[in-house]
Amino acid sequence: TPGTYLLTATLQLHNNGGGGSGESFYTFIRYNGVAYADSSLYVLVPNGNYDVVTLNFVGQSQNANDYIEIMWETDNLAISVEHLPSVGARPAVPSVIATLTRVPGRP
């Protein structure tokens, strides 16, 4: 549906160690297959650590059949966007939680 949308995405990161010395993790938006300017976030994920990154994005007005992709890149293959299973009464931790909401009053 045409309109302006707010995309919020939270990614659960984990550096499992052993994939090299890098700790860099980038996430960014691609709009219709093209990297969207100034949409990157950067974090360092030290060996053995977990981190969470949240990306909020309101772009231009979208048309029918436009698409948005959440991308990521790292310099260490041991850094992953990780799912954690349910344990006992605690529910699972998804690797990514994404919400897309239409912005009211905007074309």
N, C-alpha and C positions, 0 to 999 in steps of 0.2 A: 504494500500500500504506500503510495507517495506520502512524504512527510519528513519531519525532522525527528531524529531519534537520539536518545541517550543510551550509550552502551557502557555498562560497568562490568568489568571482568576481574576476578581475583584468582591468582595462580599460586598454588602451593609448590614451593621449590625445595629441592633437596640436593646437596652435594654429597654423593655417596663415596667420594674419594677414589683415587686410583685412575682417574681419566686424564691426568695431566696436571700442570701447575696453575692453570687459569681458574679464576673465580668470577668472571664477568658473565652477566646474564642481561640480555636486552629483550624487551617486549615492545611491540609496535602494532599499528593498525595498517592494513591494506584495504583500500577502497576500490572496488572493481578491478582488483589485481595489481594495483599500483600503490607503493608505500605512500602513506598520507604524511605530508610535511609536518614536522614538529610533534609527532605522536609517540616517540620513543620514550621508554623509561629504562633506567639502568640501575642495577644493584650488584653488589658483590656478595657471593655466597661461599663463605669459607668452607674448607674441607670438613665434612662431617656435620655441617649445620643445615638447618631448615630456615626458610624465609618465606614471607608472603609479599606479593606485589599486587597492587590494585590499580587498574587502568580505568580512567573515566574519559569518555570521548563523546562530544557532540559535534557532529560534522555538518556539512552542507545538507541542504534538503535533498532527500533521496527520491528517486523515481522508482516505479515498479520495475522489478528484476535487477536493481542494483544490489550489490552485496558487500559485506564488511567481513574481513578476516582478522583474527587475532593471531599474530605471528610471534615467534620468539627465536632467539639465536644465542649461542653460548660459545665460549672458547675452550670448554671442557666437557667432554662427552659424559662425564660422571654427574653433571648437573642435569636434573630432570624435573619435569612438571609431574609431581608424584601424587598418586592416590594412596590413601592409607585405609586399610580395611576396618570394618566394624569390630570392636572388641567389647564383650560384655554388653552393658546397656548403652554404651557410647556408639552413635552411628558412624558410618564411614566418613572419611574426609575426601571429598572429590578433588581431583587434580585441578580442575577449573570450574568456577561458578560464574556464569555469564547471565546478565539480565539486559534485555533490550526493551526500552520504554519509549513510546511516542511522546514527544514534548507538546503539551497542549498549547494551542494558540499560535503555533509556528507552522509555516507552510511546509 
